[in-house]
């Protein structure tokens, strides 16, 4: 008998959805949760080089846009303004991808004509990339 294949969600995607369900359940309880501590804990659990990049991204976002609130989103570090997810860090290990990414959601003020990038591959953060990232975050929350 031939084994059936399933073209639905991958195991990593199902895990991310389970994490998101836990996040929503915890936020609905009304208890005060230190969401930044949760983000830092998740970053600390990441393998290298994701961890180093996530630490730098977190520091850049916090310094550039202190009005953003760090929270987990599908188990990934994300940054919210007025309850809406503006940007996030997706570690490569999470979905077994080639590189981690830093992305923006549609509430980010990045509009530039008819087409603009909303996610960026990160392999290394030098002073040049850090400056670009900070400028993007600043524009996103403007």
Secondary structure, DSSP 8 states (H G I E B T S, - for coil): -------S--HHHHHHHHHHHHHHHHHTT-----HHHHHHHHHHHS-TTHHHHHHHHHHHHHHH-TTSEEEEETTEEEEEETTEEEEEEE-GGGGT-SSEEEEE-TTSS---TT----EEEES---HHHHHHHHHHHHHHT-
